[in-house]
């Protein structure tokens, strides 16, 4: 009697599937290869450290990091609310939280203007009472990036919370731990991988944000011109700088995916 353990059969891929799969692979990979081939490698260092590229790169890194901090402070509690609370209508809330994932970023920028602009629902009072104007400022860039990036963090953390074993939290509560202590000492360490993965994805999404940023924060060099905006502008005046910035964004994106491969894109052997 055979002692083989049943497993998945791995045969040859049918031609009817192999051909479109190959075309799809080329369609996704070939433009990226073309970007690397056309990159000005001999002048890459000079381009990378030029004033315009340096400003856009440093501003992007700072704004994306600040946006990620905002997403952590607000998104982790929101994920806990969606995963663990008995609040009615959580399905509707979850749908609203994920809307920025499918909403065109430009529409998100318009929505931010209508709420936080000088004549916006909230922005008019910020301007009148505190003299604070958020549109077309670096703070506006941070808010726009946080708006489009937070769902990535919330979804990741909520999924981790749903997968975590609640018995440890129940045991902590039985021993007299408060809800806040239980969250800090039991829940948060248990979902730390999900928080880290969501944070990295959130940061990468904020770094690549374009539509909401240009709509809400505008395009002012040194103040609101992030790397995606600089790429768009440089295509008309300095294609070499546009390619350099695109390569930087490509490298960062690949680094993010590689760092998260075990959690997001790995497959069982």
Helices and strands as residue ranges (DSSP letters): H 15-37, G 41-43, H 44-48, H 51-84, H 90-102, H 105-116, H 123-125, I 126-130, H 138-163, H 167-174, H 179-182, I 183-187, H 188-190, H 192-207, H 211-216, H 227-237, H 239-259, I 261-265
